[in-house]
Amino acid sequence: MKITNICCIGAGYVGGPTMAVIAQKCPDIRVTVVDLNEGRIAAWNDTDVNKLPIYEPGLSEIVAERRNKNLFFSTGVDKAIEEAQLIFISVNTPTKTYGSGKGMAADLKYIELCARQIARVSKSDKIVVEKSTLPVRTAEAIKSILDNTGNGVQFQILSNPEFLAEGTAIQDLLNPDRVLIGGDDTTEAGRKAIDALVEVYAKWVDPQRILTTNVWSSELSKLTANAFLAQRVSSINAISELCEKTGADVNEVARAIGMDSRIGSKFLKASVGFGGSCFQKDILNLVYISKSFGLDEVADYWEQVVKMNDHQKERFARSIVQTLYNTVSDKKIAILGWAFKKDTNDSRESAAICVTDCLLNEQARIAVYDPKVARNQVLADLDMLDSRSAEKNAEAVEVFSTPYEACHKAHAIAVLTEWDEFRDYDWQKIYENMQKPAFVFDGRNILDGKQLSKIGFIYQAIGS
């Protein structure tokens, strides 16, 4: 089957960028991204590409190049499903907040709703591709729903997990380490479906980097990849605490072990902790799956990675309170960076949320600056915690449009995202306008501590 029409259900952080790159590299394929969120679709269609709902370096240029040529954004879900030969499911799969598996299992209600809508609308055979991160064996559930519609349409289910790092997503899509496609290679129809998707990616990806597996290996590979990466972050963060007690420097330790070819240097940057939509969710999903099979030791092992990450964020906040003479009540603390990492406007599971919540519990006044995260998102992130009323959050947290305003008359600054611009600020000017003594808590180890100390700051960094 030669694919000429693709539909992607879900215009979020995965669906939007992925489909934009496919549209650019496959100009002969019509790509339609659909979502029920009218505001999000309107933002994707905004004539000012700088107002896209997602910030990723390079994304706006690709959207501007292909939009309304072979890349379309629409709320017409049924029409797009009906016309497509290949349908990507790229909707949210959050951790359950209710019932069995609460706090660990993935909530698959949106996946099921997509499957039922595809089944209801489809009048011709379809290839359905899992793009969302899903528990192992989810494909079986999707196939069961699709195959029991009674309308005679044949569906093939593929797993094609994303391995994108936010902030570098476009480069990851253009030059992927690998593309993983899982399908049923025991049947001719299954093999044809796999080949059809391989052909799409082969337009720009070296075929040797396109891996095909069975569906379940593909699903588990995604969870495992994120678990391994998160494990490295928690491992170096655990060592950072030991470094602080012994006088070692975690940056020197990381450099020393990273030069071992068996270990490598990536994901050994000590910090206030990992965030984002995937790491914690996927590890907890792995924990839940392990427990459901009675593998308690396996579950306990992976759960510790999340516990270590939570501990790192909480101890960072405690350190601020203890250093500021055991009280931050009515003191202004400037938070530089709200996104979970640089070069993205995504704040899901950001370390800044946890640290700010802890400081608010100590009655601090919070001033936030982030170059890409707006005030409404900052307050929404805090409101979701239900630690206090929305009114109290709005009263205690102020979001500024410049870092100098945020830091003006602050008692301390906490750097919680590794934005490159933070290094280049006029730190002398910031110091002169702060309360004294002026503290900087570098949660990402990105600033020049010696220079800040020379200016007059009391500087603290993770792991030293």
Buried (B, 14 or more C-beta within 10 A) or exposed (E): BEBEBBBBBBBBBBBBBBBBBBBBBBBEBBBBBBBEEEEBBEBBBBEEBEEBBBBBEBBBEBBBBBBEEBBBBBBEBEBBBBBBBBBBBBBBBEBBEEEEBEEBBBBBEBBBEBBBBBBEBBEEBBBBBBBBBBBBEBBEBBBEBBEEBEEEBEBBBBBBBBBBBBBBBBBBBBEBEBBBBBBBBEEEBBBEBBBBBBBBBBEBBEEEBBBBBBBBBBBBBBBBBBBEBBBBBBBBBBBBBEBBEEEBBBBEBBEEBBEEEEEEEEBBBBBBBBBBBBBBBBBBBBBBBBBBEEBEEBBEBBBBBBEBBEBBBBBBBEBBBEBBEEEBEEBBBBBBBBBBBBBBBBBBBBBBBBBBBBBBEBEBBBBBBBBBBBBEBBBEBBBEEEBBEEEEBBEBBBBBEEBBBBBBEBBBBBBBBBBEEBEEBEBEEBBEEBEEEBBBBBBBBBBEBEEBEEBBBBBBBBBB
